[in-house]
Amino acid sequence: MPGSSLGTHFHIVSFGESHGRAIGAVIDGVRPGLSIDLDLIQKELDRRRPGQSKVTTARSEADKVEILSGIFEGKTTGMPICMIIWNTDQRSSAYDKIKDMFRPGHAGYTYLAKFGISDYRGGGRSSGRETAARVAAGALAKQLLAKRGISIIAYTKEVAGVAVSTIDLNEIEHNSLRAPDAEAAKRMEERVIAAKAEGDSVGGIVEVVVRNAPVGLGEPVFDKLEADLGKALLSIGAVRGFEVGNGFAAARLKGSENNDPMYKEESTGRIRTRTNNAGGIAGGISNGEDIVIRIAVKPTSSIRKEQETVTVEGKSTMISVEGRHDPCICPRVVPVAEAMVATVIFDHLTRLQLLRKTNRLKDLRDTIDQLDHSIMLLLSERQSVVKQVGAFKKRSGRQVSDKGREQEVLRKKAKLAKEIGLDETFVKELFQGIMKLSRHTQKSDIGKRRS
Ligand SMILES: Cc1cc2nc3c(=O)[nH]c(=O)nc-3n(C[C@H](O)[C@H](O)[C@H](O)COP(=O)(O)O)c2cc1C
């Protein structure tokens, strides 16, 4: 019967209604002693928050998260973590006019038919507002994954038939649709605004990419990775379709076209695939390539345009839904999708770590190899940012060396080392080496461009 929880080892329970006192999440299964950055959790909630642009609802809530338990002095205690977000801008009277009617496409009829009682205000538990609880829980998983070098990024790929033609990750947070293509985002926005002016709404497609996930996430046969990801993502309101890799398009290909050719990468010794039609999952288990998922988001059901419906007594009538609704849900689904994927990936990572908790030297060494691999990928990512900083310094005529900043970086690293139980001197020396490499890269890059 109960359906408000997800995950086995990173177990979340979501609670609360849209127009009740609060919504929130309880997370059970996080080990003690992990540093948690509450600002990062708040930042994710701010991304989901309504009232941010012309293409989202005007409901305006601070969505300030409060931690009631499970975190002490910035660290997890191993006890259930309860996060709460108070509802502060409910306008329940907006629902009085339609409280005796079912909104086509919304959950009013099915909730009432099943439970015999339903909080009609704002859709109660079926409201998009419930997803703030998921974002809070997912943000915690996301930051714990980031510490392992695993990143999760989602963006709007298509809206109202307009698809992106480039993927520029730096663009995502700079347009109202959260699309990685500024030009496409403009055309998407025009279509959303036009639909809104007609009292209508539009849908779209959101893509999620998980980078640097280790090989081995997913438990055949019922907890295959794509099965758990599908369940988590399809549980988001308005999400009606799910695919991994090339998904439904695979049905139109031949085996020779769809298979991803395999090879051994000499530099790392890893087994890789040349293409990624499988979307990083084979046999329900991650294969180490990027995990690529897409979800279809339906057009918002609450629209001003008149539609045929019935009253709770079963009488025919017409309905026009006023109030504050998202004319396109995609940009707000982006952080929710990231949160759901983070929850599932962290759950499976914990399960994989338990499986690997063994005394077999080979398994332990494999884990070390994977961690080393993550460290190297992160270093390579760092180097590309270092080059961008170098280009900026060149443009603005700044010196490559900045002793003050370097001292500050070293001070912060030493502080973090102490917090997470690493040797401070070692960490300082490590970062002195890394910063030497940065200086060298920037100097030779600038030199190259000058010559
Ligand atoms: C972030 C978010 C915001 C949403 N905003 C609205 C909204 O403003 N109006 C609306 O009718 N539905 C909205 N929805 C969708 C409803 O929650 C969803 O359509 C409803 O629960 C019925 O479920 P179903 O569409 O999955 O069948 C939103 C969903 C999400 C995830």
The ligand as an SDF file (V2000), in Angstrom:
LIG
                    3D

 31 33  0  0  0  0  0  0  0  0999 V2000
    8.1360   20.6820  -10.7870 C   0  0  0  0  0  0  0  0  0  0  0  0
    6.7320   20.3650  -11.2250 C   0  0  0  0  0  0  0  0  0  0  0  0
    5.8040   21.3960  -11.3690 C   0  0  0  0  0  0  0  0  0  0  0  0
    4.5000   21.1190  -11.7790 C   0  0  0  0  0  0  0  0  0  0  0  0
    3.6260   22.1580  -11.9170 N   0  0  0  0  0  0  0  0  0  0  0  0
    2.3390   21.8910  -12.3030 C   0  0  0  0  0  0  0  0  0  0  0  0
    1.3980   22.9620  -12.4260 C   0  0  0  0  0  0  0  0  0  0  0  0
    1.7210   24.1310  -12.2280 O   0  0  0  0  0  0  0  0  0  0  0  0
    0.1340   22.6340  -12.7970 N   0  0  0  0  0  0  0  0  0  0  0  0
   -0.2590   21.3530  -13.0580 C   0  0  0  0  0  0  0  0  0  0  0  0
   -1.4070   21.1120  -13.3940 O   0  0  0  0  0  0  0  0  0  0  0  0
    0.6200   20.3310  -12.9430 N   0  0  0  0  0  0  0  0  0  0  0  0
    1.8880   20.5600  -12.5760 C   0  0  0  0  0  0  0  0  0  0  0  0
    2.7850   19.5210  -12.4600 N   0  0  0  0  0  0  0  0  0  0  0  0
    2.3720   18.1840  -12.8860 C   0  0  0  0  0  0  0  0  0  0  0  0
    1.4450   17.4620  -11.9360 C   0  0  0  0  0  0  0  0  0  0  0  0
    2.1140   17.2510  -10.7210 O   0  0  0  0  0  0  0  0  0  0  0  0
    1.0120   16.1360  -12.5610 C   0  0  0  0  0  0  0  0  0  0  0  0
    0.5720   16.3080  -13.8720 O   0  0  0  0  0  0  0  0  0  0  0  0
   -0.0960   15.4890  -11.7530 C   0  0  0  0  0  0  0  0  0  0  0  0
    0.4010   15.0280  -10.5250 O   0  0  0  0  0  0  0  0  0  0  0  0
   -0.7200   14.2720  -12.4520 C   0  0  0  0  0  0  0  0  0  0  0  0
    0.2350   13.2500  -12.5820 O   0  0  0  0  0  0  0  0  0  0  0  0
    0.6850   12.6810  -14.0060 P   0  0  0  0  0  0  0  0  0  0  0  0
    0.7980   13.8550  -14.9290 O   0  0  0  0  0  0  0  0  0  0  0  0
    2.0030   12.0470  -13.7540 O   0  0  0  0  0  0  0  0  0  0  0  0
   -0.3840   11.7260  -14.4670 O   0  0  0  0  0  0  0  0  0  0  0  0
    4.1010   19.7810  -12.0490 C   0  0  0  0  0  0  0  0  0  0  0  0
    5.0320   18.7490  -11.8940 C   0  0  0  0  0  0  0  0  0  0  0  0
    6.3430   19.0330  -11.5030 C   0  0  0  0  0  0  0  0  0  0  0  0
    7.3200   17.9150  -11.3770 C   0  0  0  0  0  0  0  0  0  0  0  0
  1  2  1  0
  2  3  1  0
  2 30  2  0
  3  4  2  0
  4  5  1  0
  4 28  1  0
  5  6  2  0
  6  7  1  0
  6 13  1  0
  7  8  2  0
  7  9  1  0
  9 10  1  0
 10 11  2  0
 10 12  1  0
 12 13  2  0
 13 14  1  0
 14 15  1  0
 14 28  1  0
 15 16  1  0
 16 17  1  0
 16 18  1  0
 18 19  1  0
 18 20  1  0
 20 21  1  0
 20 22  1  0
 22 23  1  0
 23 24  1  0
 24 25  2  0
 24 26  1  0
 24 27  1  0
 28 29  2  0
 29 30  1  0
 30 31  1  0
M  END
$$$$
